[in-house]
């Protein structure tokens, strides 16, 4: 009997530890995460419903915002139910196939979110640098193609992860020191040669983040050049204001994500600190994005206020 069969005959389940070192306060840690998840659901569903029901908001910026909201909802929902089950009910067991599926959702939708941020940067570039051609350039058909490319890229880049893991033996160690099935946390359990897995993970991370950040930086360089050529200060401030919410979303997504990625591979931090950061990275941007866009985007703010006032009346 080979190692692969032995592994699955005697160890059909993985065990998620949650946040190692903080098990004694798991019950209480769950409450802020549950509150954040409720805010994620309320905020992103509100964005989706408002844009869906208001034809005047179905322009490129708000359609990309809907894509961002959908991606955020999927990301959070892929980890939070199981995480809360671990914290509140000590339900730590997870089937190997379920673990791989969760890992696929997390990493593919993270790649999609990065792609959506690039699309939003391109939208701001066209809107500010070529305002008269904005609506004719970014038609609904073009937006649909961009969304399809972003989704297909996320799926194609991440789908090798579960297949590369499926070929590895896991021997006696089936304990994942994490609160969800993150790629490198699972790879570290393998007792076979995981060089290909590690190398491909690095390749995907640098390809997605490096390429996307480069495109976003290029878009904002062109925007900055165009804005500085505007004739008066008021026009420049208005142009910068339209980019404010998107810049906040970019910083919320890439800065903690980059720190988490580097901490996993290149320098040491306490395990519970790393996992808290990894959990927050997947929860805080989806929670704050609707708030940021609601505050910074006047049309969404007005629509939310009108709905609230109607319900109060």
Secondary structure as GFF3:
##gff-version 3
##sequence-region A 1 313
A	DSSP	alpha_helix	3	10	.	.	.	ID=ss1
A	DSSP	beta_strand	13	16	.	.	.	ID=ss2
A	DSSP	three_ten_helix	23	25	.	.	.	ID=ss3
A	DSSP	alpha_helix	26	53	.	.	.	ID=ss4
A	DSSP	three_ten_helix	55	57	.	.	.	ID=ss5
A	DSSP	alpha_helix	60	89	.	.	.	ID=ss6
A	DSSP	beta_strand	93	95	.	.	.	ID=ss7
A	DSSP	alpha_helix	96	129	.	.	.	ID=ss8
A	DSSP	three_ten_helix	131	133	.	.	.	ID=ss9
A	DSSP	alpha_helix	134	137	.	.	.	ID=ss10
A	DSSP	alpha_helix	140	166	.	.	.	ID=ss11
A	DSSP	beta_strand	175	176	.	.	.	ID=ss12
A	DSSP	alpha_helix	183	187	.	.	.	ID=ss13
A	DSSP	alpha_helix	195	205	.	.	.	ID=ss14
A	DSSP	pi_helix	206	210	.	.	.	ID=ss15
A	DSSP	alpha_helix	211	228	.	.	.	ID=ss16
A	DSSP	alpha_helix	233	265	.	.	.	ID=ss17
A	DSSP	alpha_helix	271	296	.	.	.	ID=ss18
A	DSSP	alpha_helix	298	312	.	.	.	ID=ss19
###
